[in-house]
Amino acid sequence: MRTAIRALAAVAVTAVLAAGCSRAGTTSTQASSSAPASSASSSATGSASQAASTGPAFGTVTDACHGGSATGATDQGVTSSQIMAGVLTDVGFTKDPQLETTAKVFTDWCNAAGGIDGRKIVADIHDTQMLDVVGAMAEACQSDFVLAGGSAALDGLAVTTRLKCLLPDFDAQVVMEQANGSSLQIYPITNGYSYSPYGGYYNWLINKKYPASKDAVGILSGASVITQVDSEILVDTAKAVGGKVVYNGTFPISGVTDWTPYAETLKNKGVKGFTFYGEPEQLAALEQAMDNIGYKPDWIDANTNSYGTDFISLLGKAASEQANYASLPAVYPIEKAADNPATEQLVKLFAQYAPGQPLTLQDVQAWSAWLIFAESAETCGSALTRLCVYDAALKQTDWTGGGLTAPVNLSDTDAAPTCFDVEQATASGWVPAPFGANNGAYYCGAIAVRLPAGFPQPATLGSVGKSMADVK
């Protein structure tokens, strides 16, 4: 699992499998804007520059959405009036509407500006219900031009289905190794499949911030085949930066009624800092048990699954007494939105188009994915095809989502993630930790930890008997 924010979903997957649950069918719904799409008259239809009118900027991106006169049913899911973009989500199981919310906010905003060269974007929601990710992907293959701003906990199981139908994927978040860096994928976060995403973070934790914990690192995670892979990555990461994992344990994925035995095990193993993969309420309960037995490690990596206001409330006094951290994937801290124009603008757009829905880390990543899709499609005008939009995205070698993230070279799917930022939980909320930022909100130039052989590799077009020559 490449991004820790999906730890909860990964744990939940195993719970469902263990319970023998199944899904009766797949549903697909369309989330389209109620805001009218404006139009601009032009006699030219051959290119975006000929057909375009001026639209609003998002951060530093000035030309993604605007009116125009692009025409033609140039590819599946494309007509003269609209573009169908699929959104994969586990919402039927998780009841978490983040990806649907981002799809609504983006399409409402973009369509109000005139769409993409005058074509309205329609978000085609495909609910996997967690377990039917292959069925949801098969639906997308039948109707959509691309996938945009989506994510599924079991994405690795459906990647071959996507590649067989040559469907480009502008991913909000990847989870399984088979999906990360797969062919026809555009991912707006640096997340090279040959590298650990935790190199810089762990180097800071155990070598710079808490050197006494260097040879006493622990891992505790919900028992899942997906979190098992992430735990193995952490073991290799700690070793690569000179540390040592002395405990790598699991707990039942549904949680336990008494966390005292786990707190005692961590204490008895001499663990001075550990990463936890599970639900925020489970970690809060564990920390209460730790406090009850007088055990306080130097640090806890609560991971980005806990990066939100709920975890702060659950912690209670531990928020001020125990050091809890989360490493963001080089995304600007949401609580500091007022200091960053792009993040502040996104907060305001959510307030406008999804009142009452707080901006989350996954929303930010999904928005960046939607934006790079729109920016790339805009360059194609009336010649909008999958090959055109994919090639246009690859030309972005310094993508920041308009200022939401550290720069990403979209043409390099195996780039080492050398920029990161760290958040710390406090009684008043999450705040940037003192990790030595050297590039705005980020530390860039961090150690790159290459993973050893043996981890699953990303699926390719060649693995399904296809090539880029098949993409039109």
C-alpha positions in Angstrom: 0.0 0.0 0.0 1.6 3.2 -1.2 -0.3 5.9 0.7 -1.0 5.6 4.4 -4.3 7.4 4.2 -5.8 4.2 2.8 -4.8 2.1 5.8 -8.3 2.2 7.2 -9.8 1.0 3.9 -7.2 -1.7 3.6 -8.0 -3.0 7.0 -11.7 -2.8 6.3 -11.2 -4.9 3.2 -9.9 -7.9 5.2 -12.7 -7.5 7.6 -15.3 -7.9 4.9 -13.5 -10.8 3.3 -13.3 -12.5 6.6 -17.0 -12.1 7.2 -17.8 -13.5 3.8 -19.7 -10.5 2.5 -20.3 -10.0 -1.1 -21.9 -7.5 -3.4 -25.0 -8.2 -5.4 -24.4 -5.7 -8.2 -22.7 -2.5 -9.3 -24.3 0.8 -9.6 -23.1 3.8 -11.6 -24.4 7.3 -11.2 -23.6 10.6 -12.8 -22.7 13.7 -10.7 -23.0 16.7 -13.0 -23.1 20.3 -12.3 -26.3 22.2 -11.8 -24.5 25.4 -12.8 -25.0 26.3 -16.4 -22.0 26.0 -18.7 -21.2 29.1 -20.5 -20.2 29.2 -24.2 -18.1 31.3 -26.4 -18.6 31.8 -30.1 -15.7 31.1 -32.5 -15.5 30.1 -36.1 -12.4 27.9 -35.4 -12.8 24.3 -34.1 -9.4 22.7 -34.8 -7.5 23.6 -31.6 -8.1 24.8 -28.1 -6.2 28.1 -28.7 -8.6 28.9 -31.6 -11.8 28.0 -29.7 -11.0 29.2 -26.3 -12.4 32.0 -24.2 -10.9 33.2 -21.0 -11.8 31.2 -17.8 -11.0 31.6 -14.1 -7.6 30.5 -12.9 -7.0 28.0 -10.1 -3.8 29.0 -8.4 -1.1 29.1 -11.0 -3.2 27.2 -13.6 -4.8 29.7 -15.8 -6.4 27.9 -18.7 -7.9 24.6 -17.7 -11.6 25.5 -17.8 -13.2 27.9 -20.2 -15.8 28.2 -23.0 -15.1 27.4 -26.6 -16.4 25.7 -29.7 -14.7 22.3 -29.6 -16.9 19.8 -31.4 -17.1 16.1 -32.4 -17.6 12.7 -30.9 -13.9 12.1 -31.0 -13.6 9.2 -28.6 -15.7 7.1 -26.2 -17.4 9.3 -23.7 -16.9 12.5 -25.7 -19.5 14.4 -27.7 -19.7 17.9 -28.9 -21.4 18.9 -25.6 -19.9 16.8 -22.9 -17.0 14.7 -21.6 -17.7 11.6 -19.5 -15.0 11.1 -16.8 -15.3 8.0 -14.5 -14.7 8.2 -10.8 -13.9 5.0 -8.9 -14.9 5.1 -5.2 -15.6 2.7 -2.3 -18.3 4.9 -1.0 -20.9 2.2 -0.8 -18.8 0.4 1.8 -16.9 3.2 3.5 -19.8 5.7 3.5 -17.1 8.3 3.0 -18.2 10.8 0.2 -14.9 12.6 -0.2 -14.2 11.6 -3.8 -17.8 12.2 -4.8 -17.7 15.6 -3.2 -14.5 16.6 -5.0 -16.0 15.4 -8.3 -19.0 17.6 -7.7 -17.0 20.7 -6.6 -14.6 20.4 -9.6 -17.3 19.8 -12.2 -19.5 22.6 -10.8 -16.6 25.0 -10.9 -15.2 24.0 -14.2 -18.6 23.8 -16.0 -19.6 27.2 -14.6 -16.5 28.5 -16.4 -17.6 27.0 -19.7 -16.2 23.4 -19.2 -13.3 22.2 -21.3 -13.3 24.2 -24.5 -17.1 24.4 -24.2 -17.7 20.8 -23.4 -19.4 20.1 -20.1 -17.7 17.6 -17.8 -19.9 14.8 -16.4 -18.6 12.8 -13.4 -19.6 9.2 -13.8 -19.5 7.7 -10.3 -18.6 3.9 -10.1 -19.1 2.6 -6.6 -17.0 -0.5 -6.0 -18.8 -1.3 -2.7 -15.2 -2.2 -1.8 -15.2 -5.7 -3.2 -16.5 -5.3 -6.7 -13.7 -3.1 -8.0 -13.4 -5.2 -11.2 -17.1 -4.9 -12.0 -16.9 -1.1 -11.4 -13.9 -0.8 -13.7 -15.6 -2.9 -16.3 -18.5 -0.4 -16.3 -16.1 2.5 -16.7 -14.6 0.7 -19.6 -18.0 0.7 -21.4 -18.8 4.4 -20.9 -16.0 6.7 -19.9 -13.3 8.7 -21.7 -10.9 8.6 -18.8 -10.9 8.0 -15.1 -10.4 11.1 -12.9 -10.1 11.9 -9.2 -10.9 8.4 -8.0 -9.4 5.7 -5.8 -10.3 2.2 -4.6 -8.7 0.2 -1.8 -8.4 -2.8 -4.1 -7.3 -0.9 -7.1 -4.6 -3.5 -7.9 -7.2 -6.1 -8.7 -8.8 -4.0 -11.4 -5.7 -2.5 -13.1 -5.5 -5.2 -15.8 -9.2 -4.6 -16.7 -8.4 -0.9 -17.1 -5.4 -1.6 -19.3 -7.3 -4.0 -21.5 -9.7 -1.3 -22.4 -7.0 1.3 -22.7 -8.5 3.6 -20.1 -6.3 6.4 -18.9 -6.4 7.0 -15.1 -5.9 10.4 -13.5 -5.7 8.9 -10.0 -6.4 10.7 -6.7 -4.7 8.0 -4.8 -3.1 4.6 -5.5 -3.1 1.8 -2.9 -1.8 -1.5 -4.1 1.6 -2.1 -5.7 0.2 -3.4 -8.9 -1.6 -0.1 -9.5 1.2 2.3 -8.5 3.0 3.4 -11.6 0.9 1.3 -14.0 0.6 2.1 -17.6 -1.7 5.0 -18.7 -1.7 6.3 -15.2 -1.2 10.0 -14.2 -0.7 10.5 -10.5 -0.2 14.1 -9.2 1.9 12.9 -6.2 5.5 11.7 -6.5 5.2 8.0 -5.6 7.8 6.0 -7.5 7.1 2.3 -7.3 10.7 1.4 -6.8 11.1 3.6 -3.7 9.8 3.8 -0.2 7.5 6.8 0.4 8.8 7.1 3.9 12.6 7.6 3.4 12.9 11.2 4.3 10.3 11.0 7.0 11.9 8.0 8.8 15.3 9.6 8.4 14.0 12.7 10.2 12.2 10.7 12.9 15.0 8.3 14.0 18.2 10.2 13.0 17.4 13.8 13.5 14.5 14.3 15.9 14.7 11.2 18.1 18.1 9.5 17.6 17.6 7.5 20.8 14.8 5.6 19.0 17.0 4.5 16.1 17.4 0.9 17.2 14.0 0.5 18.8 11.3 1.1 16.1 8.0 -0.7 16.1 5.1 -1.3 13.8 1.5 -2.2 14.8 -1.1 -2.7 12.2 -4.5 -4.3 11.5 -4.0 -7.8 10.1 -4.4 -7.3 6.3 -2.5 -8.5 3.3 -2.3 -4.9 2.1 -1.0 -3.4 5.4 1.5 -6.3 5.5 3.1 -5.0 2.4 3.3 -1.5 3.8 4.8 -2.9 7.0 7.5 -4.7 5.0 8.3 -1.4 3.3 8.7 0.3 6.7 11.1 -2.4 7.9 13.2 -2.0 4.8 13.0 1.8 5.1 14.2 1.8 8.8 17.1 -0.5 7.9 18.1 1.7 4.9 18.4 4.8 7.1 20.3 3.0 9.8 17.5 2.0 12.1 16.1 -1.2 13.4 12.6 -2.6 13.8 12.4 -4.6 17.0 8.7 -5.3 16.9 6.3 -5.8 13.9 2.9 -6.9 15.3 -0.7 -7.0 14.2 -4.1 -6.8 15.9 -7.6 -8.1 14.7 -8.8 -5.8 12.0 -12.1 -5.1 13.8 -10.2 -3.8 16.8 -10.1 -5.1 20.4 -12.0 -4.2 23.6 -8.8 -4.0 25.7 -5.6 -2.5 24.2 -3.6 -3.0 27.4 -1.9 -6.2 26.2 -0.7 -4.4 23.0 0.6 -1.4 25.1 2.4 -3.9 27.4 4.0 -5.7 24.4 5.3 -2.5 22.9 6.7 -1.4 26.3 8.3 -4.8 27.0 9.9 -4.9 23.5 11.5 -1.6 24.4 9.8 0.2 21.4 10.7 3.9 21.5 8.8 4.9 18.4 6.2 3.1 16.3 4.0 3.4 13.2 0.3 2.5 13.6 -1.9 1.3 10.8 -5.6 1.2 11.7 -8.5 3.5 12.6 -7.9 6.7 14.5 -10.2 5.6 17.3 -8.2 2.5 17.7 -5.0 4.4 18.1 -6.6 6.8 20.5 -7.7 3.8 22.6 -4.2 2.3 22.5 -2.7 5.6 23.6 -5.1 5.6 26.6 -3.9 2.1 27.5 -0.3 3.2 27.2 -0.9 6.1 29.5 -2.6 3.7 32.0 0.6 1.6 32.3 2.9 4.6 32.3 4.4 3.9 28.9 5.3 6.9 26.7 7.3 6.3 23.5 9.3 9.1 22.0 7.0 9.3 18.9 4.1 7.7 17.2 3.5 7.8 13.5 -0.3 8.1 13.4 0.0 8.2 9.5 -2.2 10.4 7.3 -5.2 8.2 8.1 -5.4 10.3 11.3 -4.8 13.7 9.7 -8.1 15.3 10.6 -10.0 16.9 13.4 -11.6 13.7 14.7 -8.3 12.2 15.8 -7.5 15.4 17.8 -10.8 15.1 19.7 -10.3 11.4 20.3 -6.9 11.8 21.7 -8.0 14.0 24.6 -5.0 14.9 26.9 -2.7 12.7 24.8 -2.8 15.4 22.1 -0.6 17.5 24.3 1.3 14.7 26.2 2.3 12.3 23.4 4.1 13.2 20.2 1.9 12.0 17.3 3.0 12.7 13.7 1.8 12.2 10.1 3.9 12.6 7.0 2.0 14.3 4.2 2.9 13.3 0.6 4.3 16.8 -0.1 0.8 18.4 0.1 0.5 21.8 1.6 -0.9 21.6 5.1 -4.7 22.3 5.0 -4.8 24.1 8.4 -2.3 26.6 6.9 -4.5 27.4 3.9 -4.5 31.1 4.6 -0.8 31.1 3.9 -1.1 29.4 0.5 -3.3 31.0 -2.2 -4.1 27.7 -4.0 -5.2 25.9 -0.8 -7.1 28.9 0.4 -8.9 29.1 -3.0 -9.8 25.4 -2.7 -11.2 25.9 0.8 -13.4 28.7 -0.6 -14.6 26.6 -3.5 -15.6 23.8 -1.2 -17.5 26.3 0.9 -19.3 27.5 -2.2 -20.1 24.2 -4.0 -20.2 21.8 -1.0 -21.2 23.8 2.1 -20.5 22.0 5.3 -18.1 19.6 3.8 -14.5 20.1 5.2 -11.5 20.0 2.9 -9.5 16.8 3.4 -6.1 15.5 2.2 -7.8 13.2 -0.2 -9.9 16.0 -1.6 -6.7 18.0 -2.3 -5.1 15.1 -4.2 -8.4 14.4 -6.1 -8.6 18.0 -7.1 -5.1 18.0 -8.4 -5.9 14.9 -10.4 -9.0 16.5 -11.9 -7.1 19.7 -12.7 -4.3 18.0 -14.6 -7.0 16.1 -16.6 -8.7 19.3 -17.5 -5.5 21.2 -18.2 -4.4 18.3 -20.5 -7.7 17.9 -22.3 -7.9 21.7 -22.9 -4.9 21.5 -25.2 -6.6 19.0 -27.4 -9.6 21.1 -28.5 -11.7 19.3 -31.1 -9.0 16.6 -31.4 -9.8 15.3 -28.0 -8.6 11.6 -27.8 -7.2 9.5 -25.1 -3.8 9.6 -26.7 -3.8 13.3 -26.9 -4.9 13.9 -23.3 -2.4 11.4 -21.9 0.5 12.7 -24.0 -0.4 16.3 -22.9 -0.2 15.3 -19.2 3.2 13.7 -19.6 4.5 17.1 -20.8 3.9 18.5 -17.3 7.3 18.1 -15.6 6.8 20.6 -12.8 3.2 20.0 -11.8 2.0 21.4 -8.5 -1.8 21.4 -8.9 -1.7 25.1 -9.1 0.3 25.4 -5.9 -1.3 22.6 -3.8 1.8 20.3 -3.7 5.5 20.2 -4.2 6.5 19.9 -7.9 5.9 16.5 -9.6 7.4 15.3 -12.9 4.4 13.5 -14.4 6.5 12.0 -17.1 8.5 10.0 -14.6 6.3 7.3 -13.0 9.2 6.0 -10.9 10.6 9.2 -9.5 11.9 9.0 -5.9 9.7 10.9 -3.5 12.4 13.3 -2.1 10.0 16.1 -0.9 7.9 15.6 2.2 6.3 17.5 5.0 5.4 16.5 8.5 2.4 17.3 10.7 2.2 17.0 14.5 -1.0 16.6 16.5 -1.6 19.1 19.3 -4.5 19.9 21.6 -5.4 22.8 19.3 -5.2 20.7 16.1 -2.6 19.6 13.5 0.3 21.9 13.0 3.5 21.7 10.9 6.2 19.8 12.8 9.8 21.3 13.1 11.2 19.0 10.4 13.5 21.5 8.8 11.5 22.6 5.7 13.9 24.0 3.1 11.5 24.6 0.2 8.4 26.5 1.4 6.3 24.1 3.4 8.4 21.1 2.3 11.8 19.5 2.8 13.2 18.6 -0.6 16.3 16.6 -1.3 15.5 13.9 1.2 17.1 10.5 1.2 15.7 8.2 -1.4 15.2 4.6 -0.2 15.1 2.1 -3.1 13.1 -1.0 -2.2 14.7 -4.4 -2.5 13.5 -7.0 -5.1 10.4 -9.0 -4.2 7.7 -6.4 -4.0 4.8 -6.6 -6.6 5.5 -4.6 -9.7 3.0 -2.3 -11.5 0.9 -3.7 -14.3 1.8 -2.6 -17.9 0.1 -2.6 -21.2 2.5 -5.3 -22.3 1.2 -7.6 -19.5 -2.2 -7.6 -21.1 -1.0 -7.9 -24.7 -1.3 -4.2 -25.5 1.1 -1.4 -26.3 1.0 2.4 -26.8 0.4 1.8 -30.5 -3.1 0.6 -29.5 -3.9 3.9 -27.8 -5.6 6.2 -30.2 
